[in-house]
Structures are given as structure tokens and as C-alpha cells.
Amino acid sequence: MDYFWTAFLSLLPISELRGGIPYATLVNNIPWYIAWPFASGINALVAPLCWLFLSTVHRLFYGVKQQDKAKGGFSWYRVLFDRFVERARQKLHAGVEKWGVFGITLFVAIPLPVTGAWTGTLGAWVLGLSKRKTLFAVILGVCIAGGIVTLVCQLGVEALRIFLKT
């Protein structure tokens, strides 16, 4: 059951590795060398699942354009999506040109709130980055984030002792 909750926390967009690894190592005493690859592997599944979900739902909601006419979908979604994506692409164009897929890796690798596999995949999908490169970047970022979270879990309490006067 401990592995189930570790996997569940690692898949949740709100917690991801920041919840899965501490739960496994600190609460359930699962060794870090098992918790890190397990939670990171589960969290790495987010990228293809998210990409598949976004592509499918987007196609259903957006519809199909045929000869300057939209067929199917929802017109309100089409207008909102086009506006949102155009604004995001204009705003982030310079950063995407400079950092590219490496920027996605860095974004996912920083284990802070609102960063992670879910947001990184969503951002790459909205910006129209390559699926294969994005999946590689997210998986690499997840592995790095898993290492950082594991390191903090293992050394966190001991590392904080430098601030304590004894």
C-alpha cells in the first residue's frame, strides 16, 4: 500500500515528486535508492499521458478546419485557445528561441510549486514544441528533480544543523 500512495502522490499535479519521495522515504522508510527511481518513473509517465490527453481533448473541442471553415468542436473554445496560444507564443518566443527544449528540462527539474512534469508538458504542447524532444526533456527534468528532492530528504535535517547553535 505504501507504493500505491507513493505512485499516487507522484502522479498528482499538485504534489508530484515533492510529495511522492518524502512520503516514501520519510513516512514509510522506503530506502531512497528504491523511492527515487520508483517515484521518478511514475512521474515520468505524466508526459506521455498529458500529451495524449491534451491532443485528444483539443481535437474534440477545437474541431477540424476545412477550407477556412471549422467543422465540429466549439467555437468559444477555438477563439479562447487561439487567443491564449498566440499571446503565450508572442510572450515566450524569445525564451523558447534561446533555451528551447533545454528550458523545459530546467523548468521541470526545479522542484518548486507550479513547476514539474504537468506544467512543463502543458507549456511545451501549447508552444508547439516537438513531442519527442519534449518527452525526453520532461523525463530528464523529472530525473533531476527526483535527485534534488531525494537529496533534500536525505540531507535536509542534517544540513539544517549548520544553522543551529550547539
Backbone hydrogen bonds in HBPLUS format (Angstrom, degrees):
<---DONOR---> <-ACCEPTOR-->    atom                        ^
c    i                          cat <-CA-CA->   ^        H-A-AA   ^      H-
h    n   atom  resd res      DA  || num        DHA   H-A  angle D-A-AA Bond
n    s   type  num  typ     dist DA aas  dist angle  dist       angle   num
A0005-TRP N   A0001-MET O   3.16 MM   4  6.51 163.7  2.18 155.4 156.5     1
A0006-THR N   A0002-ASP O   3.02 MM   4  6.20 149.7  2.11 140.7 150.0     2
A0007-ALA N   A0003-TYR O   2.87 MM   4  6.01 160.8  1.91 145.3 150.3     3
A0008-PHE N   A0004-PHE O   2.80 MM   4  6.05 159.4  1.84 150.9 157.6     4
A0009-LEU N   A0005-TRP O   2.89 MM   4  5.96 168.0  1.90 146.3 149.4     5
A0010-SER N   A0006-THR O   2.96 MM   4  6.07 147.4  2.07 141.0 150.7     6
A0011-LEU N   A0007-ALA O   3.01 MM   4  6.23 131.1  2.26 142.7 154.7     7
A0011-LEU N   A0008-PHE O   3.19 MM   3  5.25 136.5  2.39  97.0 108.7     8
A0012-LEU N   A0008-PHE O   3.13 MM   4  6.35 139.3  2.30 146.3 157.0     9
A0016-GLU N   A0012-LEU O   2.93 MM   4  5.38 138.8  2.10 142.9 155.5    10
A0018-ARG N   A0015-SER O   3.03 MM   3  5.45 118.6  2.42 151.0 147.0    11
A0019-GLY N   A0016-GLU O   3.25 MM   3  5.72 157.3  2.30 108.5 115.1    12
A0020-GLY N   A0016-GLU O   3.03 MM   4  6.21 166.3  2.05 152.0 156.5    13
A0021-ILE N   A0017-LEU O   3.26 MM   4  5.64 158.9  2.31 130.8 136.1    14
A0023-TYR N   A0019-GLY O   3.14 MM   4  6.04 152.1  2.22 138.8 147.2    15
A0024-ALA N   A0020-GLY O   2.99 MM   4  6.17 156.4  2.05 145.8 152.4    16
A0025-THR N   A0021-ILE O   2.85 MM   4  6.00 178.6  1.85 164.2 164.5    17
A0026-LEU N   A0022-PRO O   2.83 MM   4  5.26 147.1  1.94 133.0 144.0    18
A0028-ASN N   A0023-TYR O   3.17 MM   5  6.52 140.9  2.33 150.6 162.0    19
A0030-ILE N   A0024-ALA O   2.89 MM   6  5.35 169.6  1.90 147.5 144.4    20
A0034-ILE N   A0031-PRO O   2.98 MM   3  5.50 158.6  2.03 115.1 122.1    21
A0035-ALA N   A0031-PRO O   2.91 MM   4  6.17 167.1  1.93 156.9 161.3    22
A0036-TRP N   A0032-TRP O   2.92 MM   4  5.74 171.9  1.93 148.9 151.2    23
A0038-PHE N   A0034-ILE O   3.12 MM   4  6.09 156.9  2.17 148.1 155.3    24
A0039-ALA N   A0035-ALA O   2.86 MM   4  5.79 169.8  1.87 153.5 156.5    25
A0040-SER N   A0036-TRP O   2.92 MM   4  5.86 159.5  1.96 150.4 157.3    26
A0041-GLY N   A0037-PRO O   2.84 MM   4  5.73 152.6  1.92 136.9 144.7    27
A0042-ILE N   A0038-PHE O   3.04 MM   4  6.28 159.8  2.08 150.3 155.5    28
A0043-ASN N   A0039-ALA O   2.88 MM   4  6.04 162.1  1.91 147.3 152.9    29
A0044-ALA N   A0040-SER O   2.81 MM   4  5.92 140.7  1.96 142.2 152.9    30
A0045-LEU N   A0042-ILE O   3.11 MM   3  5.38 142.5  2.26 102.5 113.0    31
A0046-VAL N   A0043-ASN O   3.11 MM   3  5.52 157.5  2.16 108.7 115.6    32
A0049-LEU N   A0045-LEU O   3.25 MM   4  6.32 163.8  2.27 152.9 157.6    33
A0050-CYS N   A0046-VAL O   2.70 MM   4  5.67 165.9  1.72 159.1 163.4    34
A0051-TRP N   A0047-ALA O   2.95 MM   4  6.02 164.0  1.98 151.1 156.0    35
A0052-LEU N   A0048-PRO O   2.95 MM   4  6.00 161.9  1.98 144.4 149.4    36
A0053-PHE N   A0049-LEU O   2.92 MM   4  6.09 163.4  1.95 148.8 153.8    37
A0054-LEU N   A0050-CYS O   2.82 MM   4  5.98 171.1  1.83 156.1 158.7    38
A0055-SER N   A0051-TRP O   2.95 MM   4  6.03 163.9  1.98 147.7 152.5    39
A0056-THR N   A0052-LEU O   3.00 MM   4  6.09 163.0  2.02 148.7 153.6    40
A0057-VAL N   A0053-PHE O   2.89 MM   4  5.96 172.3  1.90 160.4 161.7    41
A0058-HIS N   A0054-LEU O   2.86 MM   4  5.69 154.4  1.93 140.6 149.1    42
A0059-ARG N   A0055-SER O   3.04 MM   4  6.11 160.5  2.08 140.8 146.0    43
A0060-LEU N   A0056-THR O   3.08 MM   4  6.36 157.7  2.13 150.4 156.5    44
A0061-PHE N   A0057-VAL O   2.89 MM   4  6.10 164.9  1.92 156.4 160.2    45
A0062-TYR N   A0058-HIS O   2.70 MM   4  5.59 162.9  1.73 155.6 161.2    46
A0063-GLY N   A0059-ARG O   3.07 MM   4  5.59 154.0  2.14 130.6 137.9    47
A0074-PHE N   A0061-PHE O   2.69 MM  13  5.55 155.6  1.75 163.7 155.3    48
A0064-VAL N   A0071-LYS O   2.91 MM   7  5.19 170.5  1.92 152.3 152.7    49
A0071-LYS N   A0064-VAL O   2.68 MM   7  5.19 159.2  1.72 149.8 157.3    50
A0066-GLN N   A0069-LYS O   2.64 MM   3  5.22 170.3  1.65 166.9 166.3    51
A0069-LYS N   A0066-GLN O   2.93 MM   3  5.22 148.0  2.03 111.4 121.8    52
A0078-ARG N   A0074-PHE O   3.06 MM   4  6.33 161.2  2.09 152.2 157.7    53
A0079-VAL N   A0075-SER O   3.00 MM   4  6.23 162.4  2.03 154.5 157.7    54
A0080-LEU N   A0076-TRP O   3.05 MM   4  6.18 168.4  2.06 146.0 149.6    55
A0081-PHE N   A0077-TYR O   2.75 MM   4  5.81 166.1  1.77 155.3 160.1    56
A0082-ASP N   A0078-ARG O   2.95 MM   4  5.99 168.3  1.96 147.1 151.0    57
A0083-ARG N   A0079-VAL O   3.04 MM   4  6.15 162.8  2.07 148.3 153.3    58
A0084-PHE N   A0080-LEU O   2.88 MM   4  5.99 168.2  1.89 152.7 156.5    59
A0085-VAL N   A0081-PHE O   2.84 MM   4  5.91 174.4  1.84 160.6 162.5    60
A0086-GLU N   A0082-ASP O   3.01 MM   4  5.95 159.6  2.06 141.3 147.6    61
A0087-ARG N   A0083-ARG O   3.02 MM   4  6.14 161.2  2.05 148.0 153.3    62
A0088-ALA N   A0084-PHE O   2.90 MM   4  6.09 161.9  1.93 150.8 156.3    63
A0089-ARG N   A0085-VAL O   2.83 MM   4  5.94 161.7  1.87 151.2 156.3    64
A0090-GLN N   A0086-GLU O   3.02 MM   4  6.15 159.2  2.06 145.6 151.0    65
A0091-LYS N   A0087-ARG O   2.97 MM   4  6.09 162.4  2.01 148.9 154.0    66
A0092-LEU N   A0088-ALA O   2.93 MM   4  5.95 158.3  1.98 149.7 155.1    67
A0093-HIS N   A0089-ARG O   2.91 MM   4  5.39 115.0  2.34 137.8 148.1    68
A0096-VAL N   A0092-LEU O   2.88 MM   4  6.07 160.8  1.92 162.4 168.7    69
A0097-GLU N   A0093-HIS O   2.88 MM   4  6.04 158.3  1.92 151.4 157.6    70
A0098-LYS N   A0094-ALA O   2.95 MM   4  6.12 150.8  2.03 144.2 152.4    71
A0099-TRP N   A0095-GLY O   2.80 MM   4  5.84 175.2  1.80 155.3 156.9    72
A0100-GLY N   A0096-VAL O   2.78 MM   4  4.59 130.3  2.02 114.7 130.4    73
A0103-GLY N   A0100-GLY O   3.13 MM   3  5.51 136.6  2.33 104.3 114.8    74
A0104-ILE N   A0101-VAL O   3.04 MM   3  5.10 123.5  2.37  96.4 110.5    75
A0105-THR N   A0101-VAL O   3.12 MM   4  6.54 155.4  2.18 148.9 155.1    76
A0106-LEU N   A0102-PHE O   3.01 MM   4  6.34 162.4  2.04 150.4 154.1    77
A0107-PHE N   A0103-GLY O   2.90 MM   4  6.03 158.6  1.94 145.5 152.0    78
A0108-VAL N   A0104-ILE O   2.94 MM   4  6.11 161.6  1.97 153.5 157.4    79
A0109-ALA N   A0105-THR O   2.88 MM   4  5.94 149.1  1.97 146.8 156.4    80
A0112-LEU N   A0110-ILE O   2.83 MM   2  5.78 134.0  2.05 111.6  97.2    81
A0115-THR N   A0112-LEU O   3.15 MM   3  5.64 151.9  2.24 137.1 136.0    82
A0120-GLY N   A0116-GLY O   2.91 MM   4  5.89 158.7  1.96 151.7 158.8    83
A0121-THR N   A0117-ALA O   2.96 MM   4  5.89 160.2  2.00 142.5 147.7    84
A0122-LEU N   A0118-TRP O   3.00 MM   4  6.16 163.1  2.03 149.1 154.4    85
A0123-GLY N   A0119-THR O   2.85 MM   4  5.97 164.6  1.88 149.5 154.0    86
A0124-ALA N   A0120-GLY O   2.99 MM   4  6.13 161.0  2.02 144.7 150.0    87
A0125-TRP N   A0121-THR O   2.89 MM   4  6.02 155.6  1.95 148.2 155.2    88
A0126-VAL N   A0122-LEU O   2.90 MM   4  6.11 164.3  1.93 154.6 158.5    89
A0127-LEU N   A0123-GLY O   2.96 MM   4  6.11 155.4  2.02 146.1 153.0    90
A0129-LEU N   A0124-ALA O   2.97 MM   5  5.29 163.3  2.00 157.9 157.3    91
A0128-GLY N   A0125-TRP O   3.12 MM   3  5.08 150.3  2.21  98.1 107.2    92
A0134-THR N   A0130-SER O   2.90 MM   4  5.92 153.4  1.97 144.2 152.5    93
A0135-LEU N   A0131-LYS O   2.91 MM   4  6.09 163.0  1.94 152.8 156.9    94
A0136-PHE N   A0132-ARG O   3.09 MM   4  6.31 160.7  2.12 146.9 152.0    95
A0137-ALA N   A0133-LYS O   2.88 MM   4  6.06 160.9  1.92 147.3 153.0    96
A0138-VAL N   A0134-THR O   2.82 MM   4  6.00 161.7  1.85 156.4 160.8    97
A0139-ILE N   A0135-LEU O   3.00 MM   4  6.10 165.1  2.03 147.4 151.8    98
A0140-LEU N   A0136-PHE O   2.94 MM   4  6.12 162.1  1.97 150.9 156.0    99
A0141-GLY N   A0137-ALA O   2.89 MM   4  6.03 158.5  1.94 144.7 151.3   100
A0142-VAL N   A0138-VAL O   2.80 MM   4  6.01 151.9  1.88 150.4 158.1   101
A0143-CYS N   A0139-ILE O   3.05 MM   4  6.31 157.1  2.10 147.1 152.4   102
A0144-ILE N   A0140-LEU O   3.07 MM   4  6.36 157.6  2.12 149.7 155.5   103
A0145-ALA N   A0141-GLY O   2.85 MM   4  6.04 165.3  1.87 150.6 155.1   104
A0146-GLY N   A0142-VAL O   2.80 MM   4  5.94 156.3  1.86 148.4 155.3   105
A0147-GLY N   A0143-CYS O   3.04 MM   4  6.25 150.0  2.13 139.9 147.5   106
A0148-ILE N   A0144-ILE O   2.94 MM   4  6.29 154.3  2.01 151.1 158.3   107
A0149-VAL N   A0145-ALA O   2.89 MM   4  6.11 169.8  1.90 157.3 159.5   108
A0150-THR N   A0146-GLY O   2.92 MM   4  5.99 159.5  1.96 144.6 150.9   109
A0151-LEU N   A0147-GLY O   2.91 MM   4  6.01 158.8  1.96 143.7 149.9   110
A0152-VAL N   A0148-ILE O   2.93 MM   4  6.18 159.9  1.97 151.5 156.7   111
A0153-CYS N   A0149-VAL O   2.88 MM   4  6.10 156.3  1.94 147.5 154.5   112
A0154-GLN N   A0150-THR O   2.88 MM   4  6.08 155.7  1.94 151.5 158.0   113
A0155-LEU N   A0151-LEU O   2.81 MM   4  5.82 158.9  1.86 151.2 157.2   114
A0156-GLY N   A0152-VAL O   2.61 MM   4  4.63 130.4  1.85 130.1 138.9   115
A0159-ALA N   A0155-LEU O   2.57 MM   4  5.52 157.9  1.62 163.3 170.8   116
A0160-LEU N   A0156-GLY O   3.04 MM   4  6.13 143.3  2.18 141.8 150.3   117
A0161-ARG N   A0158-GLU O   3.15 MM   3  5.37 147.9  2.26 102.6 111.9   118
A0163-PHE N   A0160-LEU O   3.02 MM   3  5.73 159.2  2.06 119.0 125.1   119
A0164-LEU N   A0161-ARG O   3.12 MM   3  5.07 156.1  2.18 100.7 108.1   120
